[in-house]
Amino acid sequence: MTKAEIVNEIAKNTGINRDDVLKTVEAFMESVKGSLAQNENVYLRGFGSFIVKERAEKTARNISKNTTITIPAHKIPAFKPSKEFTAQVK
């Protein structure tokens, strides 16, 4: 499902103007991205959590040059679904 399909579905179910729904969805996504960028997790009860995970430093291989490189420790965004969400998908 794409963002446009989500917006259309919400607009159809709620009767709210499609443009208003689009602005709301985009504002939600910007809020989540902004919070994660500031290293703050976002918890949505009954849905899941958007969290920042720490990746440890590791050694990797550059196959084309046949050399070893070190990938520094870094942070990545992740989503962890709630138990109710996971049960509903099963």
N, C-alpha and C positions, 0 to 999 in steps of 0.2 A: 504494500500500500504506500503510495506516495503522499507527500505533504498536501498536494492539491486534492487528492482523494479524501484525506482526513478532513480538510477544510470543508469540502462539499458534504461529507457525511454529517459533520457537526452542524453545519448550516441547515441541512435538511431536517435533522432531528430536533433542533431547538427553535427554528424559525428566525434565527438571527441572520442579518445581512451577511453575505459571503465575505465582503471586504472587511467587515468588523471582525469576523472569525479569523480571517487571515492575519490581521494585525495582532490579534490576541495570541494566536499560535506562534507567530514570529517573536512577539514580546516574551512569551514563555521560554522559547528556545534561547533567546539572548540572555535572559535571567539565569538560566541553567549554565550556559557557557561562561557568563561573567562570574558566577559563584565558583565554578570549578577552576577558573583561571586564578582566583584568589585563594585557592586551596581549601575551599569550603564545600562540604558534601551537601547534596540536596536529597531530602527524605520525603517521599510521597507515600503516606500510609495506605496500604492496600494495593499499591502499584509496584513500588520498588525504590531503589536508591541510585542516584548518580553519584559516583564516588571517584576520588583521585587515588590511583594506585601508584606505588613506588616500584620502579624496576631497578634491580641491582645492576652494577657494572658487570659487563661480561666480555669475553673474548670471542671474536668472530673471524671468519676467513673471507678475504676478498679473492674470489675464485679466478677472476680474470688476470690478476697480478700475482696470484699465489702468495699472498702475504697475510699476516695476522694483524688484525686491527682490534682496538679496544673501544667498545661502545660504552660511553659513560653512563652513570646512573641517571635516570630521568623519571618523570611522572607522566602517566597516561590517564585519560578519562575512561571510566568503565560504568556499566550498568549492572546492578544486582537486583533481579526481580524478587518481589515479596513471596512468601509462602503461598498466599491465596492466588497470586498471579500464576505461579508455577503449577499449582494444582489445577487451575482452570485450563491451562494449556495442555496438560497431560491427557 
